[in-house]
Amino acid sequence: MQNKKYIYWITFVAINGGLMFGLNMAGISGANDMIRGEFNLTDGRLGFVAALLTIGCLTGALFTGDFTDRYGRKKVMVTTAALYIIRHSDVHWLRQLCY
């Protein structure tokens, strides 16, 4: 009985991982029009950008497990959140500088 619960749990986690990856891909496809308009991309270049975003997702997924094993899940999540905040500040500052 315990083994059956574990298999159900693993299946649940795998299904939700696939769902989250699908939602991210839908977000990327929803941003295509904005990306094309902002950077004046051709169809080929837009496809290249979308592929790079997907490769970035896959690369992040490959290395996240090693980082969380080494440093702990909470430290990795807090560091990631801090990097997002810093990156957002950079983008905001550059946008103010350029426009």
N, CA, C and O atoms as a printed pandas DataFrame, in Angstrom:
     atom_number atom_name residue_name chain_id  residue_number  x_coord  y_coord  z_coord
0              1         N          MET        A               1    0.822   -1.204    0.000
1              2        CA          MET        A               1    0.000    0.000    0.000
2              3         C          MET        A               1    0.858    1.257    0.000
3              4         O          MET        A               1    0.558    2.212   -0.717
4              5         N          GLN        A               2    1.921    1.267    0.795
5              6        CA          GLN        A               2    2.799    2.432    0.867
6              7         C          GLN        A               2    3.475    2.672   -0.489
7              8         O          GLN        A               2    3.627    3.818   -0.913
8              9         N          ASN        A               3    3.877    1.596   -1.165
9             10        CA          ASN        A               3    4.525    1.709   -2.457
10            11         C          ASN        A               3    3.571    2.300   -3.493
11            12         O          ASN        A               3    3.993    3.064   -4.361
12            13         N          LYS        A               4    2.290    1.952   -3.406
13            14        CA          LYS        A               4    1.293    2.466   -4.337
14            15         C          LYS        A               4    1.111    3.977   -4.152
15            16         O          LYS        A               4    0.984    4.709   -5.134
16            17         N          LYS        A               5    1.097    4.443   -2.907
17            18        CA          LYS        A               5    0.985    5.878   -2.642
18            19         C          LYS        A               5    2.192    6.628   -3.206
19            20         O          LYS        A               5    2.049    7.723   -3.751
20            21         N          TYR        A               6    3.357    6.049   -3.075
21            22        CA          TYR        A               6    4.574    6.677   -3.593
22            23         C          TYR        A               6    4.518    6.787   -5.111
23            24         O          TYR        A               6    4.896    7.814   -5.674
24            25         N          ILE        A               7    4.050    5.742   -5.769
25            26        CA          ILE        A               7    3.931    5.780   -7.230
26            27         C          ILE        A               7    2.914    6.834   -7.652
27            28         O          ILE        A               7    3.144    7.552   -8.626
28            29         N          TYR        A               8    1.804    6.941   -6.944
29            30        CA          TYR        A               8    0.822    7.979   -7.252
30            31         C          TYR        A               8    1.423    9.372   -7.055
31            32         O          TYR        A               8    1.189   10.270   -7.864
32            33         N          TRP        A               9    2.185    9.549   -5.998
33            34        CA          TRP        A               9    2.805   10.842   -5.724
34            35         C          TRP        A               9    3.798   11.211   -6.835
35            36         O          TRP        A               9    3.794   12.347   -7.311
36            37         N          ILE        A              10    4.636   10.273   -7.245
37            38        CA          ILE        A              10    5.602   10.530   -8.314
38            39         C          ILE        A              10    4.875   10.873   -9.615
39            40         O          ILE        A              10    5.287   11.780  -10.338
40            41         N          THR        A              11    3.816   10.162   -9.906
41            42        CA          THR        A              11    3.021   10.437  -11.108
42            43         C          THR        A              11    2.407   11.824  -11.036
43            44         O          THR        A              11    2.415   12.561  -12.022
44            45         N          PHE        A              12    1.878   12.182   -9.882
45            46        CA          PHE        A              12    1.285   13.511   -9.694
46            47         C          PHE        A              12    2.316   14.615   -9.918
47            48         O          PHE        A              12    2.026   15.603  -10.592
48            49         N          VAL        A              13    3.501   14.459   -9.367
49            50        CA          VAL        A              13    4.554   15.456   -9.521
50            51         C          VAL        A              13    4.986   15.553  -10.979
51            52         O          VAL        A              13    5.188   16.656  -11.487
52            53         N          ALA        A              14    5.129   14.432  -11.653
53            54        CA          ALA        A              14    5.540   14.445  -13.060
54            55         C          ALA        A              14    4.489   15.107  -13.941
55            56         O          ALA        A              14    4.826   15.871  -14.846
56            57         N          ILE        A              15    3.235   14.822  -13.685
57            58        CA          ILE        A              15    2.163   15.435  -14.474
58            59         C          ILE        A              15    2.143   16.940  -14.259
59            60         O          ILE        A              15    1.991   17.698  -15.216
60            61         N          ASN        A              16    2.296   17.384  -13.015
61            62        CA          ASN        A              16    2.300   18.823  -12.752
62            63         C          ASN        A              16    3.532   19.501  -13.343
63            64         O          ASN        A              16    3.454   20.648  -13.784
64            65         N          GLY        A              17    4.665   18.804  -13.357
65            66        CA          GLY        A              17    5.846   19.363  -14.015
66            67         C          GLY        A              17    5.601   19.580  -15.488
67            68         O          GLY        A              17    5.977   20.617  -16.035
68            69         N          GLY        A              18    4.976   18.618  -16.139
69            70        CA          GLY        A              18    4.621   18.772  -17.546
70            71         C          GLY        A              18    3.626   19.891  -17.762
71            72         O          GLY        A              18    3.726   20.632  -18.740
72            73         N          LEU        A              19    2.662   20.023  -16.856
73            74        CA          LEU        A              19    1.683   21.097  -16.949
74            75         C          LEU        A              19    2.355   22.461  -16.832
75            76         O          LEU        A              19    2.058   23.369  -17.609
76            77         N          MET        A              20    3.259   22.607  -15.866
77            78        CA          MET        A              20    3.942   23.885  -15.686
78            79         C          MET        A              20    4.820   24.228  -16.894
79            80         O          MET        A              20    4.889   25.386  -17.306
80            81         N          PHE        A              21    5.492   23.211  -17.462
81            82        CA          PHE        A              21    6.292   23.457  -18.649
82            83         C          PHE        A              21    5.400   23.879  -19.808
83            84         O          PHE        A              21    5.765   24.764  -20.581
84            85         N          GLY        A              22    4.238   23.254  -19.933
85            86        CA          GLY        A              22    3.286   23.643  -20.976
86            87         C          GLY        A              22    2.782   25.063  -20.784
87            88         O          GLY        A              22    2.629   25.804  -21.755
88            89         N          LEU        A              23    2.524   25.449  -19.544
89            90        CA          LEU        A              23    2.087   26.821  -19.285
90            91         C          LEU        A              23    3.185   27.822  -19.636
91            92         O          LEU        A              23    2.899   28.894  -20.169
92            93         N          ASN        A              24    4.430   27.482  -19.342
93            94        CA          ASN        A              24    5.535   28.360  -19.716
94            95         C          ASN        A              24    5.640   28.496  -21.227
95            96         O          ASN        A              24    5.877   29.590  -21.739
96            97         N          MET        A              25    5.467   27.398  -21.939
97            98        CA          MET        A              25    5.523   27.449  -23.394
98            99         C          MET        A              25    4.375   28.295  -23.944
99           100         O          MET        A              25    4.555   29.026  -24.918
100          101         N          ALA        A              26    3.198   28.198  -23.326
101          102        CA          ALA        A              26    2.071   29.019  -23.753
102          103         C          ALA        A              26    2.363   30.496  -23.491
103          104         O          ALA        A              26    1.983   31.361  -24.280
104          105         N          GLY        A              27    3.037   30.775  -22.380
105          106        CA          GLY        A              27    3.430   32.162  -22.095
106          107         C          GLY        A              27    4.406   32.699  -23.121
107          108         O          GLY        A              27    4.317   33.858  -23.527
108          109         N          ILE        A              28    5.334   31.861  -23.537
109          110        CA          ILE        A              28    6.288   32.278  -24.564
110          111         C          ILE        A              28    5.566   32.541  -25.878
111          112         O          ILE        A              28    5.834   33.537  -26.551
112          113         N          SER        A              29    4.650   31.647  -26.242
113          114        CA          SER        A              29    3.937   31.852  -27.511
114          115         C          SER        A              29    3.017   33.066  -27.431
115          116         O          SER        A              29    2.777   33.731  -28.439
116          117         N          GLY        A              30    2.504   33.357  -26.244
117          118        CA          GLY        A              30    1.675   34.550  -26.085
118          119         C          GLY        A              30    2.471   35.839  -26.169
119          120         O          GLY        A              30    1.920   36.897  -26.474
120          121         N          ALA        A              31    3.761   35.752  -25.901
121          122        CA          ALA        A              31    4.616   36.940  -25.947
122          123         C          ALA        A              31    5.226   37.164  -27.323
123          124         O          ALA        A              31    5.908   38.166  -27.539
124          125         N          ASN        A              32    4.993   36.253  -28.252
125          126        CA          ASN        A              32    5.614   36.362  -29.571
126          127         C          ASN        A              32    5.282   37.656  -30.294
127          128         O          ASN        A              32    6.164   38.277  -30.888
128          129         N          ASP        A              33    4.018   38.072  -30.250
129          130        CA          ASP        A              33    3.634   39.305  -30.953
130          131         C          ASP        A              33    4.345   40.524  -30.370
131          132         O          ASP        A              33    4.791   41.405  -31.105
132          133         N          MET        A              34    4.446   40.565  -29.040
133          134        CA          MET        A              34    5.130   41.690  -28.399
134          135         C          MET        A              34    6.617   41.678  -28.736
135          136         O          MET        A              34    7.203   42.724  -29.016
136          137         N          ILE        A              35    7.223   40.501  -28.709
137          138        CA          ILE        A              35    8.652   40.397  -29.014
138          139         C          ILE        A              35    8.909   40.801  -30.458
139          140         O          ILE        A              35    9.866   41.521  -30.743
140          141         N          ARG        A              36    8.057   40.339  -31.368
141          142        CA          ARG        A              36    8.213   40.689  -32.780
142          143         C          ARG        A              36    8.095   42.197  -32.988
143          144         O          ARG        A              36    8.896   42.793  -33.708
144          145         N          GLY        A              37    7.097   42.808  -32.358
145          146        CA          GLY        A              37    6.895   44.243  -32.513
146          147         C          GLY        A              37    8.003   45.071  -31.882
147          148         O          GLY        A              37    8.412   46.090  -32.438
148          149         N          GLU        A              38    8.485   44.641  -30.735
149          150        CA          GLU        A              38    9.514   45.408  -30.012
150          151         C          GLU        A              38   10.861   45.380  -30.728
151          152         O          GLU        A              38   11.578   46.381  -30.748
152          153         N          PHE        A              39   11.203   44.239  -31.314
153          154        CA          PHE        A              39   12.533   44.082  -31.908
154          155         C          PHE        A              39   12.521   43.975  -33.427
155          156         O          PHE        A              39   13.567   43.743  -34.032
156          157         N          ASN        A              40   11.354   44.139  -34.057
157          158        CA          ASN        A              40   11.216   44.067  -35.519
158          159         C          ASN        A              40   11.848   42.797  -36.086
159          160         O          ASN        A              40   12.721   42.863  -36.951
160          161         N          LEU        A              41   11.407   41.655  -35.598
161          162        CA          LEU        A              41   11.979   40.375  -35.991
162          163         C          LEU        A              41   11.238   39.770  -37.174
163          164         O          LEU        A              41   10.025   39.930  -37.306
164          165         N          THR        A              42   11.978   39.071  -38.036
165          166        CA          THR        A              42   11.362   38.276  -39.094
166          167         C          THR        A              42   10.845   36.978  -38.474
167          168         O          THR        A              42   11.083   36.698  -37.299
168          169         N          ASP        A              43   10.139   36.196  -39.281
169          170        CA          ASP        A              43    9.608   34.933  -38.767
170          171         C          ASP        A              43   10.734   33.998  -38.324
171          172         O          ASP        A              43   10.630   33.346  -37.285
172          173         N          GLY        A              44   11.798   33.935  -39.106
173          174        CA          GLY        A              44   12.923   33.067  -38.759
174          175         C          GLY        A              44   13.603   33.482  -37.463
175          176         O          GLY        A              44   13.938   32.639  -36.632
176          177         N          ARG        A              45   13.803   34.772  -37.297
177          178        CA          ARG        A              45   14.449   35.258  -36.071
178          179         C          ARG        A              45   13.545   35.098  -34.855
179          180         O          ARG        A              45   14.023   34.823  -33.754
180          181         N          LEU        A              46   12.245   35.269  -35.049
181          182        CA          LEU        A              46   11.310   35.054  -33.946
182          183         C          LEU        A              46   11.324   33.589  -33.519
183          184         O          LEU        A              46   11.287   33.294  -32.324
184          185         N          GLY        A              47   11.375   32.681  -34.470
185          186        CA          GLY        A              47   11.483   31.260  -34.140
186          187         C          GLY        A              47   12.769   30.951  -33.398
187          188         O          GLY        A              47   12.783   30.126  -32.485
188          189         N          PHE        A              48   13.851   31.612  -33.787
189          190        CA          PHE        A              48   15.130   31.422  -33.113
190          191         C          PHE        A              48   15.061   31.903  -31.667
191          192         O          PHE        A              48   15.575   31.240  -30.766
192          193         N          VAL        A              49   14.430   33.047  -31.444
193          194        CA          VAL        A              49   14.277   33.579  -30.083
194          195         C          VAL        A              49   13.422   32.637  -29.235
195          196         O          VAL        A              49   13.759   32.370  -28.082
196          197         N          ALA        A              50   12.329   32.135  -29.789
197          198        CA          ALA        A              50   11.476   31.211  -29.043
198          199         C          ALA        A              50   12.238   29.926  -28.717
199          200         O          ALA        A              50   12.078   29.369  -27.631
200          201         N          ALA        A              51   13.064   29.455  -29.649
201          202        CA          ALA        A              51   13.867   28.260  -29.395
202          203         C          ALA        A              51   14.891   28.521  -28.295
203          204         O          ALA        A              51   15.129   27.652  -27.456
204          205         N          LEU        A              52   15.494   29.698  -28.289
205          206        CA          LEU        A              52   16.459   30.033  -27.241
206          207         C          LEU        A              52   15.794   30.084  -25.871
207          208         O          LEU        A              52   16.386   29.659  -24.879
208          209         N          LEU        A              53   14.576   30.596  -25.809
209          210        CA          LEU        A              53   13.850   30.620  -24.538
210          211         C          LEU        A              53   13.592   29.200  -24.038
211          212         O          LEU        A              53   13.718   28.925  -22.845
212          213         N          THR        A              54   13.233   28.304  -24.952
213          214        CA          THR        A              54   13.003   26.914  -24.582
214          215         C          THR        A              54   14.297   26.249  -24.123
215          216         O          THR        A              54   14.303   25.511  -23.139
216          217         N          ILE        A              55   15.391   26.509  -24.833
217          218        CA          ILE        A              55   16.687   25.948  -24.440
218          219         C          ILE        A              55   17.092   26.477  -23.065
219          220         O          ILE        A              55   17.667   25.743  -22.261
220          221         N          GLY        A              56   16.794   27.742  -22.798
221          222        CA          GLY        A              56   17.067   28.297  -21.475
222          223         C          GLY        A              56   16.276   27.603  -20.383
223          224         O          GLY        A              56   16.802   27.360  -19.297
224          225         N          CYS        A              57   15.015   27.280  -20.656
225          226        CA          CYS        A              57   14.196   26.538  -19.682
226          227         C          CYS        A              57   14.786   25.166  -19.419
227          228         O          CYS        A              57   14.884   24.736  -18.270
228          229         N          LEU        A              58   15.178   24.479  -20.481
229          230        CA          LEU        A              58   15.736   23.139  -20.316
230          231         C          LEU        A              58   17.067   23.169  -19.585
231          232         O          LEU        A              58   17.327   22.315  -18.738
232          233         N          THR        A              59   17.910   24.138  -19.899
233          234        CA          THR        A              59   19.202   24.255  -19.234
234          235         C          THR        A              59   19.018   24.542  -17.745
235          236         O          THR        A              59   19.701   23.962  -16.901
236          237         N          GLY        A              60   18.097   25.433  -17.439
237          238        CA          GLY        A              60   17.810   25.725  -16.039
238          239         C          GLY        A              60   17.321   24.502  -15.288
239          240         O          GLY        A              60   17.704   24.273  -14.141
240          241         N          ALA        A              61   16.471   23.714  -15.939
241          242        CA          ALA        A              61   15.967   22.503  -15.291
242          243         C          ALA        A              61   17.084   21.486  -15.050
243          244         O          ALA        A              61   17.069   20.769  -14.050
244          245         N          LEU        A              62   18.043   21.427  -15.960
245          246        CA          LEU        A              62   19.146   20.480  -15.798
246          247         C          LEU        A              62   20.039   20.826  -14.609
247          248         O          LEU        A              62   20.486   19.931  -13.891
248          249         N          PHE        A              63   20.302   22.113  -14.393
249          250        CA          PHE        A              63   21.251   22.517  -13.360
250          251         C          PHE        A              63   20.603   22.790  -12.002
251          252         O          PHE        A              63   21.299   22.821  -10.987
252          253         N          THR        A              64   19.304   22.984  -11.967
253          254        CA          THR        A              64   18.642   23.312  -10.708
254          255         C          THR        A              64   18.767   22.193   -9.685
255          256         O          THR        A              64   18.989   22.460   -8.504
256          257         N          GLY        A              65   18.630   20.963  -10.112
257          258        CA          GLY        A              65   18.720   19.836   -9.180
258          259         C          GLY        A              65   20.065   19.777   -8.485
259          260         O          GLY        A              65   20.130   19.527   -7.281
260          261         N          ASP        A              66   21.137   20.004   -9.223
261          262        CA          ASP        A              66   22.473   19.974   -8.634
262          263         C          ASP        A              66   22.653   21.107   -7.616
263          264         O          ASP        A              66   23.216   20.903   -6.540
264          265         N          PHE        A              67   22.168   22.303   -7.971
265          266        CA          PHE        A              67   22.279   23.428   -7.043
266          267         C          PHE        A              67   21.477   23.186   -5.768
267          268         O          PHE        A              67   21.954   23.481   -4.672
268          269         N          THR        A              68   20.268   22.654   -5.900
269          270        CA          THR        A              68   19.459   22.432   -4.700
270          271         C          THR        A              68   20.035   21.311   -3.843
271          272         O          THR        A              68   19.922   21.353   -2.617
272          273         N          ASP        A              69   20.646   20.315   -4.466
273          274        CA          ASP        A              69   21.313   19.279   -3.668
274          275         C          ASP        A              69   22.500   19.849   -2.913
275          276         O          ASP        A              69   22.762   19.466   -1.773
276          277         N          ARG        A              70   23.208   20.753   -3.543
277          278        CA          ARG        A              70   24.424   21.303   -2.948
278          279         C          ARG        A              70   24.120   22.373   -1.894
279          280         O          ARG        A              70   24.723   22.370   -0.821
280          281         N          TYR        A              71   23.188   23.286   -2.194
281          282        CA          TYR        A              71   22.972   24.443   -1.321
282          283         C          TYR        A              71   21.647   24.430   -0.567
283          284         O          TYR        A              71   21.474   25.204    0.375
284          285         N          GLY        A              72   20.722   23.584   -0.951
285          286        CA          GLY        A              72   19.413   23.548   -0.299
286          287         C          GLY        A              72   18.377   24.294   -1.123
287          288         O          GLY        A              72   18.677   25.306   -1.757
288          289         N          ARG        A              73   17.163   23.782   -1.105
289          290        CA          ARG        A              73   16.096   24.335   -1.940
290          291         C          ARG        A              73   15.748   25.775   -1.565
291          292         O          ARG        A              73   15.538   26.613   -2.442
292          293         N          LYS        A              74   15.689   26.061   -0.269
293          294        CA          LYS        A              74   15.278   27.402    0.166
294          295         C          LYS        A              74   16.308   28.452   -0.245
295          296         O          LYS        A              74   15.936   29.526   -0.718
296          297         N          LYS        A              75   17.592   28.159   -0.072
297          298        CA          LYS        A              75   18.632   29.123   -0.454
298          299         C          LYS        A              75   18.618   29.387   -1.953
299          300         O          LYS        A              75   18.809   30.522   -2.390
300          301         N          VAL        A              76   18.394   28.346   -2.735
301          302        CA          VAL        A              76   18.352   28.513   -4.192
302          303         C          VAL        A              76   17.147   29.358   -4.597
303          304         O          VAL        A              76   17.258   30.210   -5.478
304          305         N          MET        A              77   16.003   29.132   -3.965
305          306        CA          MET        A              77   14.808   29.919   -4.304
306          307         C          MET        A              77   14.965   31.380   -3.899
307          308         O          MET        A              77   14.558   32.272   -4.643
308          309         N          VAL        A              78   15.544   31.635   -2.737
309          310        CA          VAL        A              78   15.746   33.020   -2.295
310          311         C          VAL        A              78   16.756   33.721   -3.205
311          312         O          VAL        A              78   16.561   34.882   -3.566
312          313         N          THR        A              79   17.824   33.028   -3.575
313          314        CA          THR        A              79   18.813   33.609   -4.476
314          315         C          THR        A              79   18.201   33.895   -5.845
315          316         O          THR        A              79   18.469   34.939   -6.440
316          317         N          THR        A              80   17.396   32.988   -6.334
317          318        CA          THR        A              80   16.733   33.200   -7.622
318          319         C          THR        A              80   15.802   34.405   -7.564
319          320         O          THR        A              80   15.768   35.211   -8.494
320          321         N          ALA        A              81   15.051   34.531   -6.482
321          322        CA          ALA        A              81   14.160   35.682   -6.334
322          323         C          ALA        A              81   14.961   36.982   -6.290
323          324         O          ALA        A              81   14.558   37.976   -6.894
324          325         N          ALA        A              82   16.087   36.984   -5.584
325          326        CA          ALA        A              82   16.932   38.180   -5.523
326          327         C          ALA        A              82   17.491   38.516   -6.907
327          328         O          ALA        A              82   17.550   39.687   -7.283
328          329         N          LEU        A              83   17.897   37.504   -7.658
329          330        CA          LEU        A              83   18.413   37.757   -9.008
330          331         C          LEU        A              83   17.329   38.319   -9.925
331          332         O          LEU        A              83   17.607   39.192  -10.747
332          333         N          TYR        A              84   16.087   37.822   -9.789
333          334        CA          TYR        A              84   14.987   38.376  -10.575
334          335         C          TYR        A              84   14.774   39.849  -10.241
335          336         O          TYR        A              84   14.567   40.663  -11.141
336          337         N          ILE        A              85   14.823   40.194   -8.965
337          338        CA          ILE        A              85   14.630   41.593   -8.561
338          339         C          ILE        A              85   15.744   42.471   -9.106
339          340         O          ILE        A              85   15.486   43.558   -9.622
340          341         N          ILE        A              86   16.979   42.003   -8.992
341          342        CA          ILE        A              86   18.120   42.773   -9.520
342          343         C          ILE        A              86   17.992   42.933  -11.023
343          344         O          ILE        A              86   18.213   44.021  -11.554
344          345         N          ARG        A              87   17.639   41.865  -11.706
345          346        CA          ARG        A              87   17.516   41.912  -13.158
346          347         C          ARG        A              87   16.408   42.859  -13.577
347          348         O          ARG        A              87   16.567   43.605  -14.543
348          349         N          HIS        A              88   15.288   42.842  -12.866
349          350        CA          HIS        A              88   14.186   43.746  -13.175
350          351         C          HIS        A              88   14.625   45.194  -12.980
351          352         O          HIS        A              88   14.272   46.059  -13.781
352          353         N          SER        A              89   15.385   45.464  -11.929
353          354        CA          SER        A              89   15.880   46.821  -11.691
354          355         C          SER        A              89   16.805   47.263  -12.818
355          356         O          SER        A              89   16.748   48.411  -13.258
356          357         N          ASP        A              90   17.665   46.345  -13.289
357          358        CA          ASP        A              90   18.550   46.676  -14.409
358          359         C          ASP        A              90   17.755   47.031  -15.652
359          360         O          ASP        A              90   18.038   48.030  -16.313
360          361         N          VAL        A              91   16.767   46.219  -15.968
361          362        CA          VAL        A              91   15.963   46.455  -17.168
362          363         C          VAL        A              91   15.217   47.777  -17.038
363          364         O          VAL        A              91   15.150   48.548  -17.994
364          365         N          HIS        A              92   14.658   48.041  -15.866
365          366        CA          HIS        A              92   13.940   49.298  -15.658
366          367         C          HIS        A              92   14.895   50.484  -15.793
367          368         O          HIS        A              92   14.549   51.483  -16.423
368          369         N          TRP        A              93   16.067   50.387  -15.221
369          370        CA          TRP        A              93   17.038   51.473  -15.290
370          371         C          TRP        A              93   17.502   51.703  -16.735
371          372         O          TRP        A              93   17.611   52.846  -17.180
372          373         N          LEU        A              94   17.771   50.626  -17.455
373          374        CA          LEU        A              94   18.192   50.758  -18.856
374          375         C          LEU        A              94   17.089   51.339  -19.727
375          376         O          LEU        A              94   17.364   52.123  -20.636
376          377         N          ARG        A              95   15.857   50.964  -19.461
377          378        CA          ARG        A              95   14.739   51.508  -20.236
378          379         C          ARG        A              95   14.632   53.020  -20.006
379          380         O          ARG        A              95   14.392   53.779  -20.945
380          381         N          GLN        A              96   14.813   53.451  -18.750
381          382        CA          GLN        A              96   14.772   54.881  -18.465
382          383         C          GLN        A              96   15.933   55.602  -19.140
383          384         O          GLN        A              96   15.783   56.734  -19.601
384          385         N          LEU        A              97   17.082   54.950  -19.198
385          386        CA          LEU        A              97   18.256   55.547  -19.804
386          387         C          LEU        A              97   18.120   55.668  -21.319
387          388         O          LEU        A              97   18.531   56.669  -21.906
388          389         N          CYS        A              98   17.545   54.649  -21.946
389          390        CA          CYS        A              98   17.463   54.607  -23.413
390          391         C          CYS        A              98   16.305   55.418  -23.969
391          392         O          CYS        A              98   16.392   55.903  -25.097
392          393         N          TYR        A              99   15.228   55.581  -23.220
393          394        CA          TYR        A              99   14.071   56.301  -23.762
394          395         C          TYR        A              99   13.995   57.639  -23.152
395          396         O          TYR        A              99   13.092   58.412  -23.470
